[in-house]
């Protein structure tokens, strides 16, 4: 299945045989010296930096929706533009716990801070559209 939206990611996760916990990292996208935005229409434009704003984990359920995630994130007051997402699968029908997710979330934060390749993660804008990030050489 090709992921073309946050809803596609949710559908794919719900189809997995084991329960899934979403790992979410909200990112602030700051423009680079050329003043261009980091992303536009789902494609990286210009140069810029990504800064982790908030990391959280949520049980993937049919009721989970992007609007609720955005509303909760915005209530914290810290501006963000992108959402980096991964998932953690359960075992033997048991949902992974928040404690299980902690190390993986920290790894996501470190990957952004250290400028690692982020292509293994799904990245979406606030509308739930996929965004492709490209590391600067």
N, C-alpha and C positions, 0 to 999 in steps of 0.2 A: 504494500500500500504506500502510495506517495503521500507525504505529509504536506498539505497545502494550507493548513490552518491549525489553530489550537484545537478546534473541535475534532479534526482528523487525528491528532495526537491522542486525544482523550478516547476516541473510538478504538484506536489501535491498542491502547493500554487496557481498556475494558475487555478486549477480545483475548488478552493473554490468559493462559491457564491458571496462573497464580495471581493473587491480589497484588496490586501495584501501589506504591507510595510515590507521589510526584515530588521531585526535588526542584525547588524554584529559587532562582537567584535574580533579583531585580537589579538592573544596571542603569546607571546614568551615563548617557552618551554625550561627551563634551567635544565641541568642535576643535579641530587642530589649528595650527597657525594660519592656515589659508582661510579660516573662517567658515568653511563649509561644514554642513552637518555630517555626522558620521554615517547616517543611513537616510536613504530617500527612496521611496517606492520599493522597499525590500532589497536594495542593493547598496553596498558600501560606497560612499562618495567622499572624496577628500580624505583628510587625515584627522584622527581624533583619538580620544582615549575613552576607555570604558572603566567605570568605577563601580564596584559592588555597593549596593545600597541596603539590601535586605535579603536574607536567606531564610527560607522556610520550607517545611515539608507538609504535604497534605495527602490524606487518603484519597485515592482515585475512586470516586463513586459516580454513578450516573447523575447524581444531583449537582456535582461540582461543575461550576461554569466560570467562564472568563470574567464576566461582569462582577461576580462576587469577589474574585481574587483581586481585581482592579480596585473595587470599592474599599476592601480591607487595606490594601497597600497604600492607597491614597490617603486613608485616614491617619497614617503615620506622619504625613506632612513632608516627607523627603521626596523631591522630584525624581522621577525615573522615566526612561523611554523604552527600554528593552527588557524582556523576560527570557532568561536562559533556563531551559528545562531539561531534566533527565528523569529517569524513574528507577526505582529500586523494587525488584520483584520479591515477593514473599516465598515461603517454603512450606510445603505440606499444607497448603490452604490457609496459612496464617499471614496476616498483614505485617509487613515490617514495622517496627516501632520508630518513634521519633529518635530514640537513642541509636537505633540501627542506622538512621539516616545522617546523623551528626558528622561523622567522618567524611562521608561523601560530599555533603554540603561544604565542608571546609575545603575539600579538594577542589570544588568548583570555584570557590572564592580565590584560592591560591592560583588556580589556572588563569583567572582574569588578571589578578595583580601582577603575576610574573610574565604575562604576555604569551602564554602557551597557546598552542593550536586549539581552538574551540569548536572545530568542525564535528566533534563527536556529540555535541549538544544541539538540541533544537533551540532556536532563538526566534522570538516573536516580537512584533511591535505591539503597541497598546490595543490595536484593533484585532489582534490574533493572527495577523499575517506573518508568514515566515520571513526572516531576515537573514541574508547571507553576510557573514563577517569575513573579512580577509585580513590576515596579519600583514603588517608592513615588513618588507624585506630589509 
